[in-house]
Amino acid sequence: DQQVKQNSPSLSVQEGRISILNCDYTNSMFDYFLWYKKYPAEGPTFLISISSIKDKNEDGRFTVFLNKSAKHLSLHIVPSQPGDSAVYFCAASAQRSSNTGKLIFGQGTTLQVKP
Amino acid sequence: GAGVSQSPRYKVAKRGQDVALRCDPISGHVSLFWYQQALGQGPEFLTYFQNEAQLDKSGLPSDRFFAERPEGSVSTLKIQRTQQEDSAVYLCASSLDLRISINYGYTFGSGTRLTVV
């Protein structure tokens, strides 16, 4: 039972354009969402997060949008750069109901930004 | 060190062999997590420590998997009688505090790639 789903295994965009990565979840107890970026042979690197009390969080070129009613979140990267090419993981946590803060990850989306 | 350090980076084990994977978290980090990442999948939670206490081991796939953090710092994930399905990247992550800060997240190590042949 996949509680966090990233339905697009890959995405290719042109440099300078917007990249939109999507994530859906099923567990209504999730109250914290994070995006991680992963390069080959490295561990995931924290990118941006959002609490369920908000619907948007922005950090430079990265913006995460949360639609609680649809149980959907998205990561927007604008403008996209070749260095953004990596695997992006969506993750969720049920902080209020859990004493561990464990993260549930999606399967990942491979982003390729073409020069 | 400045980051989470894991060793070895690569491990090849014969089926049935026992292995031990080490994680050095960031100094002072209270929370420590182990995740297993199969090829083409996202990381899956294995276990969680708060200091030396193992508070959640619900993700350990079988009793062949054992984790410890005896002094609340370095952690070891041990897999006994390895099987081919244990082949994966094992990731360790640490955090200063259990609660995820909006600007912090967890810091992951580079992982240990285990191949069971």
HADDOCK unambig.tbl for C-alpha pairs under 7 A between the chains (distance, minus, plus):
assign (segid A and resid 41 and name CA) (segid B and resid 110 and name CA) 6.68 0.50 0.50
assign (segid A and resid 42 and name CA) (segid B and resid 110 and name CA) 4.47 0.50 0.50
assign (segid A and resid 43 and name CA) (segid B and resid 108 and name CA) 5.47 0.50 0.50
assign (segid A and resid 43 and name CA) (segid B and resid 109 and name CA) 5.27 0.50 0.50
assign (segid A and resid 43 and name CA) (segid B and resid 110 and name CA) 4.02 0.50 0.50
assign (segid A and resid 43 and name CA) (segid B and resid 111 and name CA) 6.17 0.50 0.50
assign (segid A and resid 44 and name CA) (segid B and resid 108 and name CA) 6.03 0.50 0.50
assign (segid A and resid 45 and name CA) (segid B and resid 107 and name CA) 6.90 0.50 0.50
assign (segid A and resid 45 and name CA) (segid B and resid 108 and name CA) 6.81 0.50 0.50
assign (segid A and resid 46 and name CA) (segid B and resid 105 and name CA) 5.95 0.50 0.50
assign (segid A and resid 46 and name CA) (segid B and resid 106 and name CA) 6.88 0.50 0.50
assign (segid A and resid 49 and name CA) (segid B and resid 102 and name CA) 5.91 0.50 0.50
assign (segid A and resid 50 and name CA) (segid B and resid 102 and name CA) 6.60 0.50 0.50
assign (segid A and resid 89 and name CA) (segid B and resid 42 and name CA) 7.00 0.50 0.50
assign (segid A and resid 100 and name CA) (segid B and resid 48 and name CA) 6.63 0.50 0.50
assign (segid A and resid 100 and name CA) (segid B and resid 56 and name CA) 6.72 0.50 0.50
assign (segid A and resid 100 and name CA) (segid B and resid 98 and name CA) 6.95 0.50 0.50
assign (segid A and resid 101 and name CA) (segid B and resid 98 and name CA) 6.36 0.50 0.50
assign (segid A and resid 101 and name CA) (segid B and resid 99 and name CA) 6.86 0.50 0.50
assign (segid A and resid 102 and name CA) (segid B and resid 45 and name CA) 6.76 0.50 0.50
assign (segid A and resid 103 and name CA) (segid B and resid 45 and name CA) 6.95 0.50 0.50
assign (segid A and resid 104 and name CA) (segid B and resid 44 and name CA) 6.83 0.50 0.50
assign (segid A and resid 105 and name CA) (segid B and resid 42 and name CA) 5.52 0.50 0.50
assign (segid A and resid 105 and name CA) (segid B and resid 43 and name CA) 6.06 0.50 0.50
assign (segid A and resid 105 and name CA) (segid B and resid 44 and name CA) 6.80 0.50 0.50
assign (segid A and resid 106 and name CA) (segid B and resid 42 and name CA) 5.51 0.50 0.50
assign (segid A and resid 107 and name CA) (segid B and resid 41 and name CA) 4.72 0.50 0.50
assign (segid A and resid 107 and name CA) (segid B and resid 42 and name CA) 4.35 0.50 0.50
assign (segid A and resid 108 and name CA) (segid B and resid 41 and name CA) 6.88 0.50 0.50
assign (segid A and resid 108 and name CA) (segid B and resid 42 and name CA) 5.99 0.50 0.50
